[in-house]
Amino acid sequence: MPSHTFVLNGRPVTVEAPDDMPLLWVLRDKLGVTGPKYGCGVGVCRSCTSHLDGEEFQPCTRTVKDCAGRSVTTIEGLATGDTLHPVQEAWLACDVAQCGFCQPGQIMTAVALLRRTPNPTDADIDRIQNICRCGTYPRIRAAIKLAAARRPRA
């Protein structure tokens, strides 16, 4: 079986897996990283959203071979030790999660949005396409705005 090496949450990993295995299965089943959730398997629900070389992507639609030599960050890689990422802190402050299933993907998308757009408008936030079956969209919007307001300005 082929071997694939990439950086996962800041640490190099090597895993044996078929070239065409979706990265989501490698993360969850072979590496025990369960933050990215399986929802649809075709990148529509976005519950598995993670970052590939700093850009958001859906690991259910990318193969492990596509990620060789690259850097993958999941929700598990956002915090620094016991210090949560500002978006995670805002999520808690705004009590966003209801069932929580989609929240890792929502948070990873919010982090990417704030990297691109440090002061997002409601319209910017509303363009996020992650699906939340519980409908916590107003709290998601509030948390993103809170995280943006708390970010240090350059």
N, C-alpha and C positions, 0 to 999 in steps of 0.2 A: 504494500500500500504506500502511496506517495506521502512524503513528509512536507509540511508547510510551516514556515517560520514567519511570524509577524510580531509586532509589539501590541500587547493587550494591556490597557490601563497602565502604561508606563513600564511594563516588564516584557522582555522577549519571551515568547512561547514557541514551542515546536509541537506540532500535532500530526499524527498520522490519520489521514482521511482521504477518501476519493476526491479527485480534483473538482468534480461537479457537485460536491456536497454543499448545500447552502450554509453560509457562515453562521446563521442563527442556530442550526443544529450542532455545529462544531462548538459554538459558545456554550450552549445549554447542556448538550449531551456528553461532550468530550471534555470540556473544561470546567463545567459546573458553574458557569456564569448565568444566573437566572433572571437578572434584571430585565433584559430585553425579552418581551413576551411574544409568543406566537398568537397572532390573531387571525390573519387571512392568508398569509403565505404568498401574497402577490404585491405587497408594498402599498396597499390601499389604506388599511386601518392605521398603519404607522405605529402600532404598539411596540414594535421592536426597534424603533429609531435609536440609532447610536451615531457615533462620529467616525469617519474614515479620513485620516489625515486632516482632522479639524473641521470637516464638512459633514453635515448630517446625511445619513443614508439609511436604508432599510436592509439589515443583514439577511432577511428572508429572501431577498432577490439577488444577492451577490454570492458567488461561490467562494470557498476558502482559497482556491487558487488565485482569484482576483485580488485577494488581500495579502498575498505573500509579499514580505518586505515592507509592508505598510504599517501604519499605526491606527489601531482600533481603540476607541474609548466608549465604554458603556456607562450606564448610570453608576456602576460600582467604582468607576474611576474619577468621578467628579469631586468627591470630598477629598480633603487633604488630612489624613489621619482622622481625628475626631472633629475637625472643622468642616462643616458643610459648605457646599458651594452656595453663593448668594441666592441663586434661583431655588435651591432646595430649602434654604431658610425662609424665603418668601412663600413657598408652597405650604410650609408648616404654619407660618404666621397667618395666612389667609384660609387655612383649613380646607385646602383644595380637594384632597382625596375623599372620595366616597367609597367605592369598592376598591379603588387603587390599581386595578389591572392595567389601565392605559398610562398611568402616571409616569413611569420611567421614560416612556417614549415622549410624552408631553413635555417633561422637564428637559430632555435632550434637545427637542425642537426649540424650546424657549431659549436655551443657552445659545444655540446657533443663531436664532433670530436676534438676540441681544448683541452678538458679535458683529452681525451685519448692520443692525439698526439699533444703536444704543438708546434711542428715545422713540420707541415704536408708538404709532398712533393706534387707535382702535381698529382702523382699517388694516394696518399691518398685522396686528394680532389676529384679526378675523380671517386673514388669508392662510393661517395655519390649518392644515388639513387633517390633523390627527383626530381620530374619532374617539369620543368619550360617550359610552352608552348611558352613563348616569347623568349626563348633561351638566357637568360642572363648569361649563364655559364661562359664566360670569366670574367665578372664583379664579379660573385660570387667567383671565384677562387682568383681574386685580393683582394677582401674584406677579405676573410679568411686569406690570406697571410699578409695583413695589420694588422688585429687583432692579428695574431700570433706575428708579429714583435713588436707590441705595448705592449704586455703582459709583466709584470714584471717577471723577472727570479728569481728563488729561489736560 
